[in-house]
């Protein structure tokens, strides 16, 4: 399968994968991926976004720290997986930046 250039943004406010680089101050990681790899990245991004912290959850379960810790750990694991994929598919420059994050 042919690989194409994509940019992955991991900023929680605008987490996504796109073909074009966004001209702003957002950190974007340049990768080369095939459609299957793009789909995997998109699935991880959607999973992380669905687990993103919402203030109303504090009021629904304010003293359930174990559940909150489990949610954080799951999100951390998914982000670690995402960074591993970014590293594996990344350009030399991307690998240099991501290796310090892993």
trRosetta pair geometry for C-beta under 8 A, 3 or more apart (Angstrom, degrees):
i j d omega theta_ij theta_ji phi_ij phi_ji
1 34 3.7 74 118 -149 122 148
1 35 6.6 -110 -176 24 137 84
1 36 6.6 112 55 7 172 108
2 34 6.4 130 76 -112 35 94
3 32 4.2 66 148 156 124 95
3 33 5.7 145 -145 66 92 3
3 34 5.2 -71 -88 -56 65 71
3 37 7.8 8 -118 35 95 140
3 89 7.8 -166 -150 -153 132 103
4 19 7.2 -19 134 -124 124 100
4 32 6.7 -172 90 -150 15 71
4 33 7.0 -39 56 63 62 56
4 34 7.7 101 10 -103 75 38
5 19 7.3 90 93 -154 72 67
5 30 6.5 -17 -161 -165 100 94
5 31 7.4 150 -150 82 52 40
5 32 5.7 -35 -89 -96 55 74
6 17 5.4 15 167 -179 131 99
6 18 6.6 151 -162 77 83 28
6 19 5.9 -58 -111 -96 70 46
6 30 7.7 155 82 -151 41 49
6 31 5.4 -22 65 66 88 89
6 32 7.5 145 17 -104 77 25
6 33 5.6 -34 18 31 128 110
6 38 6.4 148 -55 -105 163 106
7 17 7.2 163 81 -154 43 54
7 18 5.5 -24 61 66 92 81
7 19 7.6 68 15 166 85 6
7 20 7.1 -55 20 101 126 23
7 21 5.0 126 -57 -94 160 65
7 22 7.3 -163 107 0 146 77
7 28 4.2 10 -180 172 113 126
7 29 6.8 145 -159 66 59 40
7 30 5.8 -27 -100 -93 74 58
7 31 7.6 154 -98 20 25 76
8 16 7.6 -157 -146 102 51 38
8 17 5.0 -18 -102 -102 75 82
8 28 6.6 147 66 -162 36 69
8 29 4.7 -24 59 58 94 98
8 31 6.0 27 -10 2 112 123
8 41 6.4 -99 -107 -174 127 140
8 82 7.7 -177 171 176 143 104
8 86 5.5 -121 61 -106 150 113
9 14 5.7 -24 125 107 143 88
9 15 6.0 -160 102 -128 82 34
9 16 5.4 16 48 48 106 68
9 17 7.7 -165 21 -77 69 35
9 18 7.4 16 -5 9 106 106
9 22 7.1 7 -65 17 138 131
9 26 5.4 1 -134 155 122 128
9 27 7.2 133 -135 83 70 55
9 28 5.2 -38 -79 -101 78 81
9 29 7.9 175 -75 15 30 75
10 15 5.9 20 -145 -120 30 93
10 27 7.2 -35 42 89 88 103
10 29 7.2 32 -17 -4 107 118
10 79 7.3 94 -164 -146 121 97
10 82 6.7 141 -113 126 115 134
10 83 7.5 31 -102 -77 158 84
10 86 7.7 -55 -54 -53 126 158
11 14 5.4 16 86 49 108 78
11 15 6.3 -158 73 -68 47 64
11 26 5.4 -99 -1 -145 146 100
11 27 6.7 132 -47 43 103 83
12 15 5.9 -8 -124 -37 28 113
12 48 7.9 -118 -119 143 82 114
12 52 6.3 135 -169 -124 111 120
14 26 6.4 -60 70 -117 128 150
15 45 5.2 -176 139 -152 109 101
15 48 6.5 -78 133 90 168 124
15 49 6.0 -158 64 -69 126 101
16 45 6.4 102 -105 -177 35 155
17 38 6.1 -176 122 -150 150 83
17 41 5.1 77 -53 116 150 128
17 42 5.9 -97 30 -73 125 78
17 45 6.7 -150 -15 -27 94 153
18 21 7.8 160 92 -76 110 23
18 22 7.1 70 62 -42 151 95
21 28 5.9 166 -137 83 82 157
21 30 7.7 -23 -84 -85 113 98
22 26 5.7 13 81 50 126 127
22 28 6.5 147 32 -54 89 142
29 86 4.8 26 121 -166 156 126
29 90 6.0 -59 172 -109 107 116
29 94 4.8 91 -165 -138 88 114
29 97 7.1 -150 -110 78 96 131
29 98 6.6 54 -127 -61 137 117
30 90 6.7 96 84 -149 59 76
30 91 4.9 1 96 2 109 122
30 93 6.9 36 45 71 118 110
30 94 5.3 -141 58 -55 69 123
31 86 5.9 -112 -69 -142 131 61
31 89 4.0 45 -165 115 114 107
31 90 5.1 -58 -98 -88 79 52
31 91 7.2 -140 -97 -18 32 72
31 94 6.4 -174 -73 160 67 177
32 89 6.0 -152 59 178 53 88
32 91 7.3 90 -17 -66 97 76
33 37 3.8 -131 -163 94 106 125
33 38 5.1 137 116 -56 127 76
33 41 7.0 -31 -146 -10 172 135
33 89 5.0 16 -74 -163 90 150
34 37 5.2 93 51 12 66 103
34 38 7.1 -124 103 -6 33 92
35 38 5.4 -53 -144 37 35 114
35 39 6.2 39 155 -22 66 103
36 39 5.7 -52 -150 33 30 113
36 40 6.6 31 150 -20 62 104
37 40 5.6 -50 -149 33 35 113
37 41 6.5 35 152 -18 65 103
37 85 7.1 166 -165 -170 96 116
37 89 6.2 133 170 -87 147 148
38 41 5.7 -54 -149 37 32 111
38 42 6.2 33 152 -19 66 108
39 42 5.6 -54 -145 38 30 113
39 43 6.3 35 153 -23 64 104
40 43 5.7 -52 -149 32 30 113
40 44 6.7 29 153 -16 63 103
40 85 6.8 -163 111 -127 117 154
41 44 5.9 -56 -153 36 32 109
41 45 6.3 33 151 -20 66 107
41 82 6.8 92 -139 -135 75 86
41 85 6.0 -166 -87 119 91 147
41 86 7.9 95 -119 -67 122 76
42 45 5.6 -53 -146 37 32 114
42 46 6.3 33 155 -19 65 106
43 46 5.8 -53 -147 37 29 110
43 47 6.4 32 153 -21 63 106
44 47 5.6 -55 -149 35 32 113
44 48 6.3 30 154 -17 67 105
44 78 5.6 169 -160 -175 92 97
44 81 6.1 -147 -125 97 140 113
44 82 4.9 174 132 -79 144 98
44 85 7.5 169 8 17 158 147
45 48 5.9 -56 -148 37 30 108
45 49 6.2 29 154 -18 65 109
45 82 7.2 100 -66 -114 68 136
46 49 5.7 -55 -144 39 30 112
46 50 6.3 31 156 -22 64 107
47 50 5.9 -56 -149 33 28 110
47 51 6.7 13 156 -7 62 110
47 78 5.7 -139 102 -142 120 152
48 51 6.0 -69 -152 44 31 102
48 52 6.9 60 146 -59 64 83
48 75 5.9 96 -134 -143 80 86
48 78 5.1 -171 -73 112 94 134
48 79 6.4 91 -111 -67 138 79
48 82 7.3 -26 -35 -35 144 146
49 52 5.5 -19 -157 -22 38 118
51 71 6.1 -180 -171 -168 110 94
51 74 6.5 -132 -145 99 163 114
51 75 5.1 -159 108 -79 134 104
51 78 7.7 127 33 27 143 150
52 75 7.9 112 -86 -118 43 139
53 57 7.1 -120 -159 41 61 133
54 57 5.0 100 73 -13 82 104
55 58 5.8 -37 -171 12 53 114
55 59 7.7 37 144 -6 70 99
56 59 5.8 -56 -162 39 50 108
56 60 6.3 48 143 -21 75 108
57 60 5.4 -56 -142 39 39 112
57 61 6.4 -27 176 37 73 94
58 61 7.7 -100 -149 63 16 55
58 62 5.7 46 171 -99 64 77
59 62 6.5 10 -115 -55 24 102
61 64 3.9 -35 171 23 113 127
61 67 6.1 -34 146 68 151 142
61 68 7.5 -178 107 -50 114 95
64 67 4.2 2 145 26 112 119
64 68 6.4 130 102 -20 74 89
65 68 5.4 -56 -147 40 38 113
65 69 6.1 40 154 -22 70 105
66 69 5.7 -54 -148 36 30 112
66 70 6.4 32 152 -20 63 104
67 70 5.6 -51 -148 34 32 113
67 71 6.5 35 152 -20 64 103
68 71 5.7 -52 -150 34 32 113
68 72 6.4 32 152 -18 65 105
69 72 5.6 -53 -147 36 33 111
69 73 6.3 34 154 -21 65 106
70 73 5.7 -54 -147 36 30 112
70 74 6.4 33 154 -21 64 105
71 74 5.8 -55 -150 34 30 111
71 75 6.5 26 154 -14 64 107
72 75 5.8 -58 -150 40 31 109
72 76 6.1 34 152 -21 66 107
73 76 5.5 -52 -145 36 31 114
73 77 6.4 34 154 -21 64 104
74 77 5.8 -54 -151 34 30 112
74 78 6.5 26 153 -15 63 106
75 78 5.7 -56 -148 38 33 110
75 79 6.2 33 154 -18 67 106
76 79 5.7 -55 -146 38 30 110
76 80 6.3 34 153 -22 64 105
77 80 5.6 -52 -148 34 31 114
77 81 6.5 33 151 -19 63 103
78 81 5.5 -50 -150 34 34 113
78 82 6.4 38 150 -21 64 104
79 82 5.4 -50 -148 35 35 115
79 83 6.4 33 154 -16 66 103
80 83 5.9 -53 -146 38 31 108
80 84 6.4 36 151 -23 63 105
80 102 7.4 95 -148 -139 80 72
81 84 5.6 -53 -150 33 32 114
81 85 6.6 30 153 -16 65 103
82 85 5.9 -55 -152 36 31 109
82 86 6.3 33 151 -19 66 106
83 86 5.4 -50 -143 37 35 115
83 87 6.2 40 154 -22 65 103
83 98 5.7 171 -170 -159 91 110
83 101 5.8 -125 -152 107 144 119
83 102 5.7 -178 129 -87 126 82
84 87 5.7 -52 -149 35 30 113
84 88 6.3 28 153 -18 64 107
84 102 6.9 95 -81 -120 68 121
85 88 5.7 -55 -145 38 31 111
85 89 6.1 5 164 3 67 113
86 89 6.4 -72 -141 51 23 93
86 90 5.4 44 158 -54 64 113
86 94 6.6 -123 161 168 90 123
86 98 5.6 -176 106 -105 108 153
87 90 5.6 -46 -135 12 22 124
87 94 7.3 -168 -112 130 40 95
87 95 5.7 85 -154 -119 72 71
87 98 4.4 -153 -84 112 89 140
87 99 6.7 108 -129 -70 124 63
87 102 6.5 4 -53 -57 152 136
90 93 7.7 -117 163 73 105 56
90 94 2.9 -130 -170 99 121 128
90 95 4.9 165 91 -52 119 69
90 98 6.1 163 -11 8 167 140
91 94 4.7 99 46 6 70 103
91 95 7.0 -131 94 -5 37 87
92 95 5.8 -54 -150 35 30 112
92 96 6.6 35 151 -24 62 104
93 96 5.7 -52 -153 30 32 115
93 97 6.8 25 153 -13 64 105
94 97 6.0 -60 -153 38 33 107
94 98 5.9 19 158 -10 70 116
95 98 6.0 -61 -134 45 28 104
95 99 5.9 38 165 -35 65 105
96 99 6.4 -46 -144 19 20 112
96 100 7.9 14 157 -11 50 102
97 100 6.7 -71 -177 31 33 105
97 101 7.2 18 142 -13 67 113
98 101 5.3 -63 -154 37 47 113
98 102 6.3 51 153 -33 78 101
99 102 6.0 -47 -147 21 33 114
